[in-house]
Amino acid sequence: MTADDSPAPEFPASLEWLNLTDPLRMAQLRGKVCALAFVNLSSAWCQQRLADLGHLRARHRERLQVVAVHVPRFDSEREVRRSSKRSHAQQHEFPIAHDGDWTLWQHYGIEAWPTVVLIDGDGMVRGRIVGEGGLRELDTRVAALIGELRPQLVNAEPVRLRRSGEPPLPLRFPVGLALSGNYLYVADSGHHRVLECDTSGRILRQFGSGSPGFIDGPMELAAMSRPHGLFVQRDVLYVADTGNHAVRAIELRTGDIATVCGAGRPGVTVEGPLADPRAVALDQPRAVVLAGDKLYIATAGDNRVWRLDLGTSEIALVAGSGRLAVKDGTGAMAAFAEPVSLACVQQTAYVCDAAGSAVRSVHTRTGQVSTLVGQDPWEFGCVDGARTDARLQHPQAVALDPGSPVLWIADSGNDTLRRLRLGGGELTTFDLPQRLHAPAGLVVSADAVWIADTDAHAVLRLDPATGALRHVPIGE
């Protein structure tokens, strides 16, 4: 274990570099300040910390080098292939390594994700910042170390990034899905857009320019950033615009995009009337669902579920203390662990808790939270059966079956599709003819289950009556 004011340990040979042409050595970082970030690429908190570091690197340019080390939390994350997918999806312009056996984590004595270790231009450890925290403290400490830099010879071995290995397909990491009649809507998160398709896969319209940004207006000029969850009702498509920390609304008759709420940056959500929609801070909204004139929003960054009354333009907390945990209770006494998907019927909202490997229910009027499947953030697996014994692993989406009391679950960490019979029933695995690839979106119609097979950059259509599964050729 290294201490502050001691030499930074060398990168071990066991590290697998996800986006470099050659392994990185500490000597290549001399002469710059290095922010060495120990993260989990699937964690909302870590994703925000990496975004913060990206902003700092752009500001300080050649004087700051960022290096991220992904340390797996779930069994599925030990696969380098899966870690590479997460790295490609986030498109960071700095080195990212996979520390599958926690070797470097132990060398630095790390205890929590995310932790940023600050290393000065002479290769000495000068401090660490634990937790997501604010950008200001990180910037202040980086700037102080940059102020100490001494002129040195330019390193003859530059750090060479390797381009993403993902194929150039029409979809790139699709996530949220929504269905309205014969129209299928797809959140094409890697292309920062939402697609309107017919059910055969033909693209009819594209909402968003395809470049990341936060711009309202006509569909071809407006911009989104990593859109995630979708919900369609009548002529409006609601979008959880995760990268912009906002909820957007697409007027389907015209294609115009407007901001419902969200400031474009993370922050503390303040309850009360919305005088200015863009003055309301949200922290990584992942899912939206409309019930009557109430819009429910799941925010993975602060582990809460919010309610926006579209009639009175007021936002209020439904449930969640902000602490990452699987804890039942009412309102702020309950706790979620990265809520990423919502499904609503009558006065019950079902919540997919990704980091908790759990499915929860929330009474939307009282805020009472109950756990249907799951134990705590460190209990996960792939076990069918009674709710008390059943296990999921890092699920990413839930959807209600319109014809039966069944909740479908995209069990992303297990690459499977699961079903939970509501009203005390068991959890079962649906037998598919092929393995899924980190599915992160679901929508269910009367005769089909539509699946965003995220890491395969595809959308699939399942006939639950026959078990037939087919590829939907979107844009092909």
Long-range contacts (C-beta under 8 A, 24 or more apart in sequence): 1-106, 1-107, 1-108, 1-109, 2-107, 2-108, 2-109, 2-125, 3-109, 3-125, 4-125, 4-126, 4-127, 4-128, 5-124, 5-125, 5-126, 6-124, 6-125, 7-123, 7-124, 7-125, 8-34, 8-36, 8-117, 8-119, 8-123, 8-124, 8-125, 9-104, 9-107, 9-108, 11-97, 11-104, 12-103, 12-104, 12-107, 14-99, 14-100, 14-101, 14-103, 15-69, 15-97, 15-98, 15-99, 15-103, 15-104, 16-80, 16-97, 16-98, 16-100, 17-95, 17-96, 17-97, 17-98, 18-70, 18-80, 18-83, 18-84, 18-87, 18-96, 18-97, 18-98, 19-87, 19-92, 19-95, 19-96, 19-161, 19-162, 19-164, 20-95, 20-159, 20-160, 20-161, 20-162, 21-160, 21-161, 21-162, 22-160, 24-67, 24-95, 24-97, 24-159, 25-157, 26-123, 27-123, 27-155, 27-157, 28-155, 28-157, 28-158, 28-159, 29-65, 29-67, 29-119, 29-123, 30-121, 30-122, 30-123, 30-152, 30-155, 31-121, 31-149, 31-152, 31-153, 31-154, 31-155, 32-62, 32-63, 32-64, 32-65, 32-121, 32-149, 33-60, 33-63, 33-64, 33-65, 33-118, 33-119, 33-120, 33-121, 33-142, 33-145, 33-146, 33-149, 34-64, 34-65, 34-66, 34-67, 34-118, 34-119, 35-64, 35-65, 35-66, 35-67, 35-116, 35-117, 35-118, 35-119, 35-138, 35-142, 36-67, 36-69, 36-108, 36-116, 36-117, 36-118, 36-119, 37-66, 37-67, 37-68, 37-69, 37-114, 37-115, 37-116, 37-117, 38-69, 38-71, 38-99, 38-104, 38-105, 38-108, 38-110, 38-113, 38-114, 38-115, 38-116, 38-117, 39-68, 39-69, 39-70, 39-71, 39-113, 39-114, 40-70, 40-71, 40-72, 40-73, 40-77, 40-113, 40-114, 41-70, 41-77, 41-83, 41-86, 41-87, 41-90, 41-96, 42-73, 42-74, 42-77, 42-86, 42-354, 42-394, 43-73, 43-113, 43-114, 43-338, 43-355, 44-284, 44-286, 44-300, 44-301, 44-338, 44-355, 45-113, 45-114, 45-131, 45-132, 45-301, 45-324, 46-113, 46-114, 47-90, 47-284, 48-132, 48-266, 48-283, 48-284, 48-301, 49-114, 49-116, 49-132, 49-133, 50-90, 50-92, 50-114, 52-135, 52-138, 53-94, 53-116, 53-138, 54-92, 54-93, 54-94, 55-135, 56-135, 56-138, 56-139, 56-142, 57-93, 57-94, 59-139, 60-142, 60-143, 60-146, 63-146, 63-149, 64-142, 64-146, 65-94, 65-159, 66-92, 66-94, 66-95, 67-94, 67-95, 67-96, 67-97, 68-92, 68-94, 68-95, 68-96, 68-97, 69-96, 69-97, 69-99, 69-104, 69-105, 70-96, 70-97, 70-98, 70-99, 71-99, 71-102, 71-105, 71-110, 71-113, 72-98, 72-99, 72-100, 73-113, 73-355, 74-357, 74-380, 74-393, 74-394, 74-413, 75-380, 75-393, 75-413, 76-393, 76-394, 76-412, 76-413, 76-414, 76-415, 77-413, 82-438, 82-455, 84-165, 85-173, 85-438, 85-455, 88-164, 88-165, 88-166, 88-173, 89-173, 89-189, 89-190, 91-164, 91-190, 93-161, 94-161, 95-159, 95-161, 118-142, 118-145, 120-145, 120-148, 120-149, 121-145, 121-148, 121-149, 121-150, 121-152, 132-301, 166-190, 166-457, 167-457, 169-457, 170-203, 170-474, 170-475, 170-476, 171-457, 171-458, 171-459, 171-474, 171-475, 172-457, 173-454, 173-455, 173-457, 174-440, 174-441, 174-452, 174-453, 174-454, 174-457, 174-458, 174-459, 175-227, 175-228, 175-229, 175-396, 175-440, 175-441, 175-452, 175-454, 176-227, 176-228, 176-229, 176-230, 176-239, 176-240, 176-287, 176-397, 176-441, 176-452, 177-230, 177-441, 177-442, 177-443, 177-450, 177-451, 177-452, 177-459, 178-230, 178-231, 178-232, 178-237, 178-443, 179-232, 179-443, 179-445, 179-450, 180-232, 183-232, 184-443, 184-450, 184-459, 184-472, 185-230, 185-232, 185-237, 186-441, 186-452, 186-459, 186-474, 187-227, 187-228, 187-229, 187-230, 187-239, 187-441, 187-452, 188-227, 189-226, 189-227, 189-228, 189-242, 190-226, 190-457, 192-223, 192-224, 192-225, 192-226, 192-227, 192-243, 193-224, 193-227, 194-224, 194-227, 194-230, 194-237, 194-239, 194-250, 195-474, 195-475, 196-252, 197-472, 197-474, 197-475, 199-461, 199-472, 200-472, 200-473, 201-459, 201-472, 201-473, 201-474, 201-475, 201-476, 203-474, 203-475, 205-255, 207-237, 207-250, 207-255, 207-257, 208-257, 212-243, 214-241, 214-244, 214-246, 214-259, 214-264, 216-248, 216-256, 216-257, 216-258, 216-259, 217-256, 217-257, 218-254, 218-255, 218-256, 218-257, 219-250, 219-255, 219-256, 219-257, 220-255, 222-256, 222-257, 224-248, 224-257, 228-285, 228-286, 228-287, 228-340, 229-285, 229-286, 229-287, 229-288, 229-298, 229-340, 229-341, 229-342, 230-288, 231-288, 231-289, 231-290, 233-290, 238-288, 238-290, 238-295, 239-288, 240-285, 240-286, 240-287, 240-288, 240-297, 240-298, 241-285, 242-284, 242-285, 242-286, 242-300, 245-281, 245-282, 245-283, 245-284, 245-285, 245-301, 246-278, 246-282, 246-285, 247-282, 247-285, 247-288, 247-295, 247-297, 247-308, 260-295, 260-308, 261-308, 261-315, 266-301, 268-302, 269-299, 269-302, 269-304, 269-306, 269-315, 269-317, 271-314, 271-315, 271-316, 271-317, 272-314, 272-315, 273-312, 273-313, 273-314, 274-308, 274-313, 274-314, 274-315, 280-315, 282-306, 286-339, 286-340, 286-341, 287-339, 287-340, 287-341, 287-342, 287-352, 288-342, 289-342, 289-343, 289-344, 289-349, 290-344, 291-344, 291-349, 291-364, 294-364, 296-342, 296-344, 296-349, 296-364, 298-339, 298-340, 298-341, 298-342, 298-351, 299-339, 300-338, 300-339, 300-340, 300-354, 303-335, 303-336, 303-337, 303-338, 303-339, 304-336, 304-339, 305-336, 305-339, 305-342, 305-349, 305-351, 305-362, 307-364, 317-367, 318-349, 318-362, 318-364, 318-367, 319-362, 319-367, 319-368, 319-369, 324-355, 324-356, 324-377, 325-356, 325-376, 325-377, 326-353, 326-356, 326-358, 326-360, 326-371, 326-374, 326-375, 326-376, 326-377, 327-369, 328-369, 328-370, 328-371, 329-368, 329-369, 330-366, 330-367, 330-368, 330-369, 331-367, 334-367, 334-368, 334-369, 336-360, 336-369, 337-377, 340-396, 340-397, 341-395, 341-396, 341-397, 341-398, 341-410, 341-442, 342-398, 343-398, 343-399, 343-400, 343-407, 345-400, 350-398, 350-400, 350-407, 351-398, 352-395, 352-396, 352-397, 352-398, 352-409, 353-395, 354-394, 354-395, 354-396, 354-412, 355-394, 357-391, 357-392, 357-393, 357-394, 357-395, 357-413, 358-392, 358-395, 359-392, 359-395, 359-398, 359-407, 359-409, 359-420, 372-407, 372-420, 372-422, 373-420, 373-427, 380-413, 382-411, 382-414, 382-416, 382-429, 383-427, 384-418, 384-426, 384-427, 384-428, 384-429, 385-426, 385-427, 386-426, 387-420, 387-424, 387-426, 387-427, 390-426, 390-427, 392-418, 392-427, 396-438, 396-439, 396-440, 396-441, 396-454, 397-439, 397-440, 397-441, 397-442, 397-452, 398-442, 399-442, 399-443, 399-444, 399-449, 400-444, 401-444, 402-444, 402-445, 402-446, 403-446, 408-442, 408-444, 408-449, 409-442, 410-436, 410-439, 410-440, 410-441, 410-442, 410-451, 410-452, 411-439, 412-438, 412-439, 412-440, 412-454, 413-438, 415-439, 417-449, 417-451, 417-462, 430-462, 430-464, 430-467, 431-467, 432-462, 432-467, 432-469, 433-467, 433-468, 433-469, 434-469, 436-460
